[in-house]
Amino acid sequence: LKCSNVQLVVIGLVACSFACAAMAPPATQGRFVLAKRPQGNFNEGEHLVWEAAAPMPQVGPGQLLVRNLYMSLDPALRPQMSIRTYVNPVPVGDTMRAFTVGEVVTGAGQFKEGDLVLTADFDVGGWQEYYVAKPNQVQLVVLPPGAPVNAALGILGLTGLTAYFGLLRCGNPVAGETVVVSGAAGATGSVVAQIAKHVLGCTVVGIAGGEAKCRFLVEDLGLDAAIDYKAEKDLNQALRRVCPKGVDIYFDNVGGDQLNACLRRMRLNGRIVMCGAISGYDQLGGSSDQPGIPSNVAASIVSSRLMLRGFIVMDFASEFPAALTDLGSWLHQGKIKNAETVVEGLPKAAQAFRGLFEGSNKGKLTVKIAEPSPRSKL
């Protein structure tokens, strides 16, 4: 087959036009907005509303356009729907907040088309297909060979870092100590438990809801024991049975009854790491009948010289690079596993987020929004 120069030019122009069309962003996008502040449980369609044809964000001078690939669903997002925590609440009418990993469509600053970037600011990313950001609001994603893209949101992201600093810097564990982790089959808890057991050599007990999750903790993650809080009539007795000598460190992701039960089993100079309180998040913005710390338990905090420490992972931002190196090394060596649940499709995000508070996930929960393009720099 022979082509003239004119024909070759025409063919080239047609191919270019198809390529340019493939790269052009759509006229609209899908997203979830916070339509109303929840007072108690949140509902899709009332508090979180799906917009299938929302306006595309407009790219200004010096801004990036990013196409989201994965989105992180975290318990801490629920308080941000209702009240001010360590950040301001999500404004009513705005795109629902979340950290994401995405692909640069329009570059700016040091970022080029195809770069994978992670949101580094609460004001960008979110439950949407595209967003715009300044270069200082995102950071380049660099993953070890073989790691999935969404690991940047989980075990090699803020989830892993929260587990790392909460346990190592706040809990100060020593090999041979007994560590109890609530929410142990969840995102942060599963990483905490694995580090304590397989990196540090502690005796580790996980608390989770349901036989399948407890089996997962012992058989898949290698913990010493697991307590099914849904099946136990008396959590205090269950802790006494599996921790007969008491507890040195309690890593709390749940609060409420589980916190109070563990406080009763702490040894002298025990440490309680206060990471989260998911059991009470759905009461935020409304009335709450969640149990406080009983006076006799409060008295034992004093007599047992216990330390209760809350923390925010960003307190340790200067140490992130070294921590990520450790986490990547432990993952490569097989000391820790990347436990995760991935939900396909942004329209399913609200349902998946509801499931997070009902215990439907194992490990880190992310939503897959889109496939990387052939131009992605994986």
Phi, psi and chi 1 to 4 in degrees:
 res  aa     phi    psi   chi1   chi2   chi3   chi4
   1 LEU       -  124.6  178.9   64.7      -      -
   2 LYS  -112.2  138.3  -64.9 -177.8  179.2  179.6
   3 CYS  -124.0  143.1  -62.7      -      -      -
   4 SER   -76.7  166.6   68.3      -      -      -
   5 ASN   -59.8  -37.7  -70.7  -21.4      -      -
   6 VAL   -63.9  -42.6  172.2      -      -      -
   7 GLN   -63.7  -39.9  -72.5  173.2  -44.9      -
   8 LEU   -63.3  -39.7  -71.3  172.8      -      -
   9 VAL   -63.5  -43.6  169.3      -      -      -
  10 VAL   -62.0  -46.0  170.5      -      -      -
  11 ILE   -59.7  -42.0  -67.7  171.1      -      -
  12 GLY   -63.2  -40.5      -      -      -      -
  13 LEU   -66.6  -40.1  -71.7  172.2      -      -
  14 VAL   -63.4  -45.6  170.7      -      -      -
  15 ALA   -61.3  -40.9      -      -      -      -
  16 CYS   -64.3  -40.0  179.6      -      -      -
  17 SER   -64.7  -39.1   67.1      -      -      -
  18 PHE   -65.1  -41.7  -83.4  113.4      -      -
  19 ALA   -63.6  -42.8      -      -      -      -
  20 CYS   -65.5  -38.6  -68.8      -      -      -
  21 ALA   -63.8  -37.7      -      -      -      -
  22 ALA   -66.2  -31.4      -      -      -      -
  23 MET   -83.9  -19.8  -69.4 -173.9  -71.0      -
  24 ALA   -68.4  131.5      -      -      -      -
  25 PRO   -67.7  156.2   21.9  -30.4      -      -
  26 PRO   -71.0  171.0   27.4  -34.9      -      -
  27 ALA   -78.9  -27.0      -      -      -      -
  28 THR  -134.8  171.5   61.2      -      -      -
  29 GLN  -144.3  164.5   67.0  155.8  -19.5      -
  30 GLY   -94.6  146.3      -      -      -      -
  31 ARG  -162.5  161.6   68.3  169.0 -176.0  169.5
  32 PHE  -107.4  136.8  -87.0   96.6      -      -
  33 VAL  -115.2  152.3  -61.9      -      -      -
  34 LEU   -84.1  103.3  179.0   64.9      -      -
  35 ALA   -86.1  -23.4      -      -      -      -
  36 LYS  -159.9  142.9  180.0 -177.9  177.1 -176.6
  37 ARG   -75.9  128.3  -64.7 -150.6 -174.3  -78.8
  38 PRO   -71.0  144.0  -11.5   24.8      -      -
  39 GLN  -119.6   84.4  -66.1 -175.8  -15.0      -
  40 GLY   105.9 -145.7      -      -      -      -
  41 ASN   -61.5  143.7  -68.5  -15.7      -      -
  42 PHE   -95.1  153.3   67.0   88.8      -      -
  43 ASN  -131.0  140.8  -61.0  -52.1      -      -
  44 GLU   -70.2  137.2 -177.8  176.6   -1.3      -
  45 GLY    94.2  -22.7      -      -      -      -
  46 GLU  -109.6  -52.9  178.8 -176.3    2.9      -
  47 HIS   -98.6  -44.5  -55.9  105.3      -      -
  48 LEU  -108.8  114.6  -68.1  170.9      -      -
  49 VAL  -116.3  129.0  174.5      -      -      -
  50 TRP   -83.9  130.1  171.2 -111.6      -      -
  51 GLU  -117.1  110.8  -64.3 -178.8  -10.6      -
  52 ALA   -77.8  -22.5      -      -      -      -
  53 ALA  -132.7   56.5      -      -      -      -
  54 ALA   -76.2  155.8      -      -      -      -
  55 PRO   -62.7  143.0  -18.8   30.4      -      -
  56 MET   -71.8  140.6  -82.2  -70.8  -68.8      -
  57 PRO   -65.3  142.9   22.9  -31.7      -      -
  58 GLN   -92.9  130.1  -62.3  -58.4  -54.2      -
  59 VAL   -84.1  121.0 -175.4      -      -      -
  60 GLY   -95.2  176.8      -      -      -      -
  61 PRO   -58.0  132.3  -21.9   32.2      -      -
  62 GLY    73.8   14.8      -      -      -      -
  63 GLN  -109.2  154.5  -72.3 -174.9  -41.5      -
  64 LEU   -95.7  150.1  -54.4  155.1      -      -
  65 LEU  -110.0  125.8  176.7   63.6      -      -
  66 VAL  -121.7  135.9 -179.8      -      -      -
  67 ARG   -99.9  116.4  174.4  174.1  165.6  -98.6
  68 ASN   -68.7  137.2  -83.3  -30.8      -      -
  69 LEU  -107.3  -45.1  -57.8  179.1      -      -
  70 TYR  -136.6  150.9  -74.0   89.7      -      -
  71 MET  -129.8  140.4  179.7  179.1   81.6      -
  72 SER   -91.9  132.4  176.3      -      -      -
  73 LEU  -108.9  116.8  -69.8  179.9      -      -
  74 ASP  -126.8  144.4  -58.0  -68.1      -      -
  75 PRO   -55.2  -33.4  -26.2   34.7      -      -
  76 ALA   -63.2  -16.0      -      -      -      -
  77 LEU   -68.9  -28.8  -65.0  174.5      -      -
  78 ARG   -63.9  -48.8  172.1   58.8 -170.1   87.2
  79 PRO   -58.6  -33.6  -23.9   33.0      -      -
  80 GLN   -69.9  -11.8  -65.0  173.0   31.1      -
  81 MET   -78.5  -21.2  -64.2  167.7   66.3      -
  82 SER  -119.1  -39.9  -62.8      -      -      -
  83 ILE  -138.3  169.4   62.7  171.8      -      -
  84 ARG   -82.4  130.3 -169.6 -172.2 -169.2  -70.8
  85 THR  -112.6 -122.7   54.5      -      -      -
  86 TYR   -83.1   -4.2   52.0   92.2      -      -
  87 VAL  -134.7  163.0  -66.6      -      -      -
  88 ASN   -66.5  151.1  -70.9  -36.4      -      -
  89 PRO   -66.0  160.0   24.3  -33.2      -      -
  90 VAL   -63.7  127.0 -179.9      -      -      -
  91 PRO   -63.5  137.9  -22.6   34.4      -      -
  92 VAL   -61.6  132.3  172.0      -      -      -
  93 GLY    95.5  -11.0      -      -      -      -
  94 ASP   -88.8  162.7  -86.1   17.4      -      -
  95 THR   -58.8  135.3  -58.4      -      -      -
  96 MET   -60.3  141.7 -179.4   56.7 -169.4      -
  97 ARG   -81.7  144.5 -179.0 -179.3  -68.9  158.0
  98 ALA  -173.4  152.7      -      -      -      -
  99 PHE   -79.6  143.8  -74.9  109.3      -      -
 100 THR  -138.6  161.6   65.0      -      -      -
 101 VAL  -119.4  131.9   60.5      -      -      -
 102 GLY  -145.3 -179.9      -      -      -      -
 103 GLU  -114.8  130.7  175.4 -174.3  -17.4      -
 104 VAL   -69.6  124.8  174.4      -      -      -
 105 VAL   -96.3  -45.3  176.5      -      -      -
 106 THR  -121.1  119.1  -57.4      -      -      -
 107 GLY   -80.9  162.6      -      -      -      -
 108 ALA  -163.6  152.6      -      -      -      -
 109 GLY    58.6 -131.4      -      -      -      -
 110 GLN   -84.2   -3.9   70.4  -88.5   36.4      -
 111 PHE   -95.5  136.0  -61.5  102.3      -      -
 112 LYS  -115.4  162.9  -50.9  -59.5  179.3 -174.4
 113 GLU   -56.1  133.1  179.5 -174.9  -16.6      -
 114 GLY    94.8  -14.9      -      -      -      -
 115 ASP   -63.4  142.4  -77.7  -14.2      -      -
 116 LEU   -92.6  128.7  -70.0  179.6      -      -
 117 VAL  -130.4  151.6  -66.5      -      -      -
 118 LEU  -112.4  137.4 -178.2   71.5      -      -
 119 THR   -65.5  137.8   48.2      -      -      -
 120 ALA  -125.4   19.5      -      -      -      -
 121 ASP  -149.6  138.1 -170.3  -55.8      -      -
 122 PHE   -66.3  -16.8  -71.9  106.9      -      -
 123 ASP   -88.6   -0.8  -66.7  -31.7      -      -
 124 VAL  -127.5  172.4  -62.8      -      -      -
 125 GLY    84.6 -126.9      -      -      -      -
 126 GLY    89.0  179.9      -      -      -      -
 127 TRP   -81.4   69.4  -64.9   30.1      -      -
 128 GLN  -154.6  166.7   58.2 -173.4  -19.0      -
 129 GLU   -82.7  -31.5  -66.2  175.2  -44.7      -
 130 TYR  -136.4  153.6  -69.5   83.9      -      -
 131 TYR  -151.6  161.2   69.5   90.7      -      -
 132 VAL  -111.3  151.3  -64.5      -      -      -
 133 ALA  -155.9  157.5      -      -      -      -
 134 LYS   -81.5  155.0  -62.1  175.1 -177.7  177.1
 135 PRO   -55.5  -30.8  -28.8   36.3      -      -
 136 ASN   -81.0    2.1   64.0   -3.9      -      -
 137 GLN   -99.7   -1.3  -67.8  178.7  -57.5      -
 138 VAL  -133.8  166.2  -61.5      -      -      -
 139 GLN  -138.1  150.1   60.1 -171.1   45.2      -
 140 LEU   -67.6  136.8 -168.1   67.0      -      -
 141 VAL   -89.3  123.4  172.2      -      -      -
 142 VAL  -126.0  113.1  180.0      -      -      -
 143 LEU  -115.2  149.2  -67.5  169.1      -      -
 144 PRO   -67.0  156.8   21.0  -29.7      -      -
 145 PRO   -55.1  134.3  -24.1   33.4      -      -
 146 GLY    88.5  -11.9      -      -      -      -
 147 ALA   -76.6  136.2      -      -      -      -
 148 PRO   -69.5  156.1   24.8  -32.9      -      -
 149 VAL   -56.6  -42.3  172.7      -      -      -
 150 ASN   -73.9   -4.7   60.3  -30.4      -      -
 151 ALA   -62.6  -23.6      -      -      -      -
 152 ALA   -66.5  -16.8      -      -      -      -
 153 LEU  -100.0  -11.5  -64.8  168.4      -      -
 154 GLY  -118.5 -110.5      -      -      -      -
 155 ILE   -64.4  -26.7 -162.2  166.0      -      -
 156 LEU  -109.5   28.8  -61.1  178.3      -      -
 157 GLY  -138.0 -149.2      -      -      -      -
 158 LEU   -64.0  -30.1  -74.3  179.3      -      -
 159 THR   -63.9  -50.6  -64.4      -      -      -
 160 GLY   -62.4  -38.6      -      -      -      -
 161 LEU   -67.1  -38.1  -68.9  167.2      -      -
 162 THR   -62.0  -44.5  -59.9      -      -      -
 163 ALA   -62.5  -44.9      -      -      -      -
 164 TYR   -60.5  -55.0 -178.0   99.2      -      -
 165 PHE   -75.8  -35.1  -70.0  108.6      -      -
 166 GLY   -60.6  -45.4      -      -      -      -
 167 LEU   -75.5  -51.4  178.8   63.5      -      -
 168 LEU   -76.4  -41.6  -62.1 -179.4      -      -
 169 ARG   -88.9  -33.4  -65.2  -69.7 -173.7  -86.4
 170 CYS   -97.2  -36.0  -58.5      -      -      -
 171 GLY   -85.3  -27.2      -      -      -      -
 172 ASN    48.8   57.7  -60.5  -51.1      -      -
 173 PRO   -73.8  153.9   26.2  -32.8      -      -
 174 VAL  -125.7  140.8  175.7      -      -      -
 175 ALA   -51.7  135.8      -      -      -      -
 176 GLY    93.9  -15.5      -      -      -      -
 177 GLU   -72.5  160.1  -71.2 -171.4  -41.1      -
 178 THR   -96.8  124.0  -63.1      -      -      -
 179 VAL  -117.4  128.6  178.6      -      -      -
 180 VAL  -112.8  134.1  173.4      -      -      -
 181 VAL  -124.3  122.8 -176.6      -      -      -
 182 SER   -88.9  158.1   63.7      -      -      -
 183 GLY    58.5   35.9      -      -      -      -
 184 ALA   -70.1  -20.0      -      -      -      -
 185 ALA   -93.4    2.6      -      -      -      -
 186 GLY   -87.7 -169.7      -      -      -      -
 187 ALA   -62.8  -63.9      -      -      -      -
 188 THR   -71.8  -43.3  -58.6      -      -      -
 189 GLY   -59.1  -39.3      -      -      -      -
 190 SER   -67.2  -33.3   61.9      -      -      -
 191 VAL   -74.4  -43.3 -177.6      -      -      -
 192 VAL   -54.9  -50.1  169.8      -      -      -
 193 ALA   -61.0  -41.5      -      -      -      -
 194 GLN   -68.9  -40.5  -68.7 -176.8   83.4      -
 195 ILE   -63.6  -46.4  -66.0  173.7      -      -
 196 ALA   -60.6  -40.4      -      -      -      -
 197 LYS   -80.1  -55.5  176.4   62.9 -176.1  174.8
 198 HIS   -94.3  -18.3  -56.9  -59.6      -      -
 199 VAL   -99.8  -42.7  176.8      -      -      -
 200 LEU   -99.6  -18.0  -57.6  176.4      -      -
 201 GLY    79.0   31.9      -      -      -      -
 202 CYS   -89.2  163.0  -62.6      -      -      -
 203 THR   -85.2  124.0  -62.5      -      -      -
 204 VAL  -123.9  129.8 -177.7      -      -      -
 205 VAL  -119.4  128.5  175.3      -      -      -
 206 GLY  -105.8  141.9      -      -      -      -
 207 ILE  -107.7  128.5  -56.8  176.1      -      -
 208 ALA  -150.3  170.2      -      -      -      -
 209 GLY  -106.7  111.4      -      -      -      -
 210 GLY   109.5  148.8      -      -      -      -
 211 GLU   -62.5  -40.0 -179.2 -176.1   -8.7      -
 212 ALA   -63.3  -41.7      -      -      -      -
 213 LYS   -67.5  -39.0  -75.7 -170.1  175.1 -178.3
 214 CYS   -66.9  -38.0  -71.6      -      -      -
 215 ARG   -64.4  -40.0 -165.7  165.6   54.7 -113.6
 216 PHE   -59.3  -42.2  164.1   73.6      -      -
 217 LEU   -64.0  -42.1  -68.5  175.6      -      -
 218 VAL   -82.9  -47.9  175.1      -      -      -
 219 GLU   -81.0  -38.4  -64.1  177.8    2.9      -
 220 ASP   -92.1  -42.0  -67.4    4.0      -      -
 221 LEU   -96.3  -10.6  -59.5 -170.9      -      -
 222 GLY    78.8   24.0      -      -      -      -
 223 LEU   -71.1  161.0  -86.7   59.1      -      -
 224 ASP   -73.4  -34.7  -64.2  -77.9      -      -
 225 ALA  -161.3  162.1      -      -      -      -
 226 ALA  -139.9  145.3      -      -      -      -
 227 ILE  -115.7  124.5  -64.5  172.8      -      -
 228 ASP   -88.6  100.0 -179.9   -1.5      -      -
 229 TYR   -66.5  -21.2   73.9   87.0      -      -
 230 LYS   -76.0  -26.7  -68.0 -177.1  177.2  179.2
 231 ALA   -94.7  -22.7      -      -      -      -
 232 GLU   -79.9  128.1  -65.9  -71.4  -12.2      -
 233 LYS   -75.4  -30.5  -65.8 -178.5  178.4  178.6
 234 ASP  -134.8  102.1 -171.4  -28.5      -      -
 235 LEU   -64.9  -32.3 -165.3   54.5      -      -
 236 ASN   -60.7  -44.9  -64.0  -49.9      -      -
 237 GLN   -67.3  -36.5  -71.6  -59.9  -41.3      -
 238 ALA   -63.1  -42.7      -      -      -      -
 239 LEU   -66.6  -37.4  -76.9  163.5      -      -
 240 ARG   -64.0  -36.8 -173.3  178.6  -63.6  -85.1
 241 ARG   -68.9  -45.2 -177.6  177.8   70.1 -113.5
 242 VAL   -91.1  -17.0  -62.8      -      -      -
 243 CYS  -126.0   66.5  -55.2      -      -      -
 244 PRO   -62.7  -25.1   21.9  -33.0      -      -
 245 LYS   -96.9    5.2  -63.6 -178.2  179.8  179.8
 246 GLY    96.0 -177.7      -      -      -      -
 247 VAL  -121.2  131.2  177.3      -      -      -
 248 ASP   -87.7  -41.3  -63.4  -68.9      -      -
 249 ILE  -133.3  129.9  -61.0  171.1      -      -
 250 TYR  -116.5  119.9  172.1   53.3      -      -
 251 PHE   -99.6  110.8 -164.3  103.7      -      -
 252 ASP  -100.9  118.0 -174.2   33.4      -      -
 253 ASN  -110.7   -1.6  -66.9  -60.9      -      -
 254 VAL  -119.8  -43.6  173.3      -      -      -
 255 GLY    76.6 -163.2      -      -      -      -
 256 GLY    60.2 -138.7      -      -      -      -
 257 ASP   -61.6  -35.9  -69.0  -29.4      -      -
 258 GLN   -67.4  -39.1  -66.9 -177.1   41.6      -
 259 LEU   -62.5  -47.7  169.9   60.2      -      -
 260 ASN   -62.7  -38.6  -72.9  -22.8      -      -
 261 ALA   -65.9  -41.5      -      -      -      -
 262 CYS   -70.4  -34.6  -74.1      -      -      -
 263 LEU   -59.0  -32.8  -77.0  170.9      -      -
 264 ARG   -71.6  -18.5  -69.8 -175.4  170.1   93.6
 265 ARG  -106.9    6.7  -67.2  -60.9  -59.3  150.2
 266 MET   -71.6  142.2  -60.8  -57.3  -63.8      -
 267 ARG   -84.7  170.7  -61.1 -177.8   66.7 -171.9
 268 LEU   -56.5  132.8 -170.1   68.0      -      -
 269 ASN    64.0   28.1  -63.4  -44.9      -      -
 270 GLY   -69.3  158.2      -      -      -      -
 271 ARG  -121.1  132.7  -70.8   86.9   74.0 -161.3
 272 ILE  -115.2  118.6  -62.1   93.3      -      -
 273 VAL   -95.4  115.6 -178.3      -      -      -
 274 MET   -94.3   97.0  -49.6  -66.4  -70.7      -
 275 CYS   -99.2  -38.2 -177.5      -      -      -
 276 GLY  -161.0  173.0      -      -      -      -
 277 ALA  -146.8   58.2      -      -      -      -
 278 ILE   -60.2  -25.2 -167.7  173.1      -      -
 279 SER   -63.5  -21.4   66.1      -      -      -
 280 GLY  -110.8    0.7      -      -      -      -
 281 TYR   -64.5  -34.5  -73.8  169.4      -      -
 282 ASP   -73.2   -8.4  -98.9  -16.6      -      -
 283 GLN   -92.0   -7.6  -81.4   68.5   47.0      -
 284 LEU   -66.6  136.9  -66.1  171.9      -      -
 285 GLY    91.6   -7.1      -      -      -      -
 286 GLY  -138.7 -159.9      -      -      -      -
 287 SER   -77.8  154.0   61.0      -      -      -
 288 SER  -136.4  133.3  172.8      -      -      -
 289 ASP  -117.2   24.6   56.9   -1.2      -      -
 290 GLN   -64.5  141.7  -71.4  -67.2  -58.0      -
 291 PRO   -68.8  139.4   25.0  -33.7      -      -
 292 GLY   -88.5 -170.7      -      -      -      -
 293 ILE   -83.6  118.4  -63.1  176.4      -      -
 294 PRO   -60.8  154.3  -19.3   30.3      -      -
 295 SER   -62.1  -35.6   -3.2      -      -      -
 296 ASN   -68.9  -32.4   61.3  -27.0      -      -
 297 VAL   -71.7  -39.8  176.2      -      -      -
 298 ALA   -60.2  -37.6      -      -      -      -
 299 ALA   -65.5  -37.2      -      -      -      -
 300 SER   -70.8  -24.1   72.6      -      -      -
 301 ILE   -60.4  -40.4  -67.9  173.1      -      -
 302 VAL   -71.5  -52.2  177.2      -      -      -
 303 SER   -66.3  -30.9   61.0      -      -      -
 304 SER   -90.6    3.5  -64.2      -      -      -
 305 ARG    54.2   46.2  -71.3   81.7  154.7  174.0
 306 LEU   -79.1  151.9  -56.9 -176.7      -      -
 307 MET  -115.7  122.1 -178.7 -170.1   73.6      -
 308 LEU  -107.9  121.0  -76.2   73.9      -      -
 309 ARG  -129.5  123.0  178.0  171.3  174.2 -178.1
 310 GLY   -92.3  158.7      -      -      -      -
 311 PHE  -158.1  159.5   75.5  102.5      -      -
 312 ILE  -120.8  133.8  -58.7  -62.5      -      -
 313 VAL   -58.6  -30.3   68.3      -      -      -
 314 MET   -66.8  -12.5  -62.8  -50.5  -64.4      -
 315 ASP   -59.0  -23.4  -62.7  -16.6      -      -
 316 PHE  -113.3   23.8  -55.9   94.7      -      -
 317 ALA   -56.0  -35.1      -      -      -      -
 318 SER   -66.3  -18.6   63.7      -      -      -
 319 GLU  -100.9    3.5  -60.3  179.6   63.1      -
 320 PHE   -55.2  -47.9  -78.4    6.4      -      -
 321 PRO   -57.2  -44.2  -26.5   36.1      -      -
 322 ALA   -66.0  -39.2      -      -      -      -
 323 ALA   -65.4  -42.0      -      -      -      -
 324 LEU   -65.3  -33.4  -71.2  171.0      -      -
 325 THR   -62.9  -44.8  -62.5      -      -      -
 326 ASP   -62.2  -47.7  -75.8  -16.0      -      -
 327 LEU   -61.3  -43.0  -70.8  164.0      -      -
 328 GLY   -63.2  -39.4      -      -      -      -
 329 SER   -66.4  -43.9  175.7      -      -      -
 330 TRP   -65.9  -36.9  -63.4  -24.1      -      -
 331 LEU   -65.5  -44.4 -175.0   62.5      -      -
 332 HIS   -63.9  -37.2  178.0   71.7      -      -
 333 GLN   -78.7   -8.2  -65.7  168.8   23.2      -
 334 GLY    82.1   11.4      -      -      -      -
 335 LYS   -74.3  -30.4  -67.6 -177.1  176.7 -179.6
 336 ILE  -128.9  151.3   58.4  177.2      -      -
 337 LYS  -113.1  153.1  -62.6  178.2 -179.2  178.9
 338 ASN   -89.5   84.9 -177.3   28.4      -      -
 339 ALA   -79.7  127.2      -      -      -      -
 340 GLU  -154.5  157.1   62.4  174.1   -0.3      -
 341 THR  -127.0  124.5  -61.2      -      -      -
 342 VAL  -115.1  125.0 -179.1      -      -      -
 343 VAL  -101.2  131.3  173.4      -      -      -
 344 GLU   -88.8  120.4  -62.5  -86.8  -11.3      -
 345 GLY   102.2  124.0      -      -      -      -
 346 LEU   -58.7  -37.0 -176.9   58.0      -      -
 347 PRO   -59.8  -17.6  -26.0   35.8      -      -
 348 LYS   -91.5    4.7  -63.3  179.8 -178.8  177.8
 349 ALA   -63.6  -44.1      -      -      -      -
 350 ALA   -64.2  -41.1      -      -      -      -
 351 GLN   -63.5  -42.1  179.5 -177.2   -7.5      -
 352 ALA   -65.1  -37.9      -      -      -      -
 353 PHE   -66.8  -39.0 -168.8   45.4      -      -
 354 ARG   -60.3  -42.0  177.3   72.8  -91.9  156.0
 355 GLY   -63.7  -27.0      -      -      -      -
 356 LEU   -59.7  -35.3 -178.1   65.2      -      -
 357 PHE   -88.3   -4.9  -61.9   88.9      -      -
 358 GLU  -107.5    3.4  -62.8  168.4   -8.2      -
 359 GLY    77.5   29.0      -      -      -      -
 360 SER   -82.4  -13.9   63.1      -      -      -
 361 ASN  -103.9  155.1   64.5  -64.2      -      -
 362 LYS  -116.2  129.9  -69.7  179.9 -176.6  176.6
 363 GLY    71.0 -156.0      -      -      -      -
 364 LYS   -70.2  134.2  177.6   65.5 -177.7 -179.6
 365 LEU  -104.3  118.4  178.8   59.6      -      -
 366 THR  -129.0  159.1   59.0      -      -      -
 367 VAL  -112.7  125.7  175.6      -      -      -
 368 LYS   -84.5  118.4 -175.8  176.8 -178.7  179.1
 369 ILE   -95.8  -40.1  -61.7  173.4      -      -
 370 ALA  -157.4  161.2      -      -      -      -
 371 GLU   -83.3  146.6  -69.9  -80.2   -1.9      -
 372 PRO   -61.6  146.5  -19.9   30.6      -      -
 373 SER   -81.3  167.3   78.1      -      -      -
 374 PRO   -59.7  -17.3  -24.7   34.9      -      -
 375 ARG   -88.0   -7.2  -59.7 -180.0  -58.3  -80.1
 376 SER   -62.4  138.0  -71.6      -      -      -
 377 LYS   -94.0   73.8  -61.7  174.6 -176.9  177.0
 378 LEU   -78.2      -  -66.7  174.1      -      -
